[in-house]
Amino acid sequence: MQIVPKPAANQAFAYKNASIKSNLTLVWYFSIVALIGFGVHLIHHLRLGTGAFSPEMLPYLAVYLSNVLYALLNLLLLPSARVSNSASWRVSLLELMYPAFLAFMATVLSIYTSMQGHGPVPFIMGMMVIAMLVQGHLLFLFGLLFCCWLAVSTGLLYMLPSGQASSPILTCFTTMLIAFFIARLAEKNRVGQFTVLQELHDKNQLLEELAVQDPLTKLYNRRYFTNKLEIETARSLRYQHPLSLLIVDVDDFKQINDNDGHLVGDEVLVEIANLITQQMRADDVVCRYGGDEFVILLVEACAEQSKEIANRICESIEQCSFRRVSAKVTVSIGYAQYVGQPLGDFMQQADQMMYMSKKRGKNQVAFFGCDFETEAETESLE
């Protein structure tokens, strides 16, 4: 049996971050409860007037006041820690100090109430609370519970005769054991729930990736490109940022399949996808549109930048030595610049230029609006 429940090694970091977020949220809630609860007790205590500062009542005043002040301090510091989403010693201090503070208060009050003959009631309540309060720090919690019981036992033996101290010490020991089991059970449930949710998240993420990923080249597929095209054209139109489209088609791909086989054809497509990706910038989008055709969105790329990238793609593929291919592998590329035209026209312009590249002899790039051929000539290709 695993004494300290833990997630799988590959989920440990994610669980740590989730634990920090959960602990800080719990500290936030308990601080609000403490502020209200002990604040009301403090107000009621001060109604005693000068009697609130008598030696018998002074410990209660100190407990109420310290809890209110600590709760206020937490409420001031927690907002920035909760939004930081990063593990640091300051965040760890915030999540662990409040359970330690509650344990200290429960210990001190239990010794005091036992001396007055009321028994260690605060210890029982405090240990049950902190058993549920710390996630991902079970060893810390075990150590805290044991130290609290040890401190209560030492204090009671020092303040009371052994006959009177034995009963509350045994009560506190039983409480500590129960808190141990509650803490472990809570941690086991948290780890189990986190593992299930993490696996579900991973599977959903995989399904999302498969829905927009081409299984052969691992590039994005046509569905992803359609959505991305709408987003990027809207952004380009709104912020007046340049946007270019390249359509890349493998020359004589049918002959490669016929002469060398479809497996070799698949290898060619994978290698071309890698060569294209190597020429891309961080924000550019490369997709396999279908068959031997690729589409590229060059985000914030002017005409000159787009020409340079397109020519590099052509040259890299021409210079590549494809294994097991009997003929030279080249591509034809068509280019169009987005200037607010309908998306269908935008795609058609790049597609026309790609066919113009093939008409001129393949292994080259044709640029819509920038080429020496007239648009009338391109329309004749339809």
Helices and strands as residue ranges (DSSP letters): G 9-11, H 12-46, G 49-53, H 58-84, H 89-115, H 121-133, H 138-159, H 162-212, H 222-239, E 243-250, H 253-260, H 262-278, E 285-290, E 293-299, H 303-319, E 331-337, H 343-360, E 365-367, H 375-379
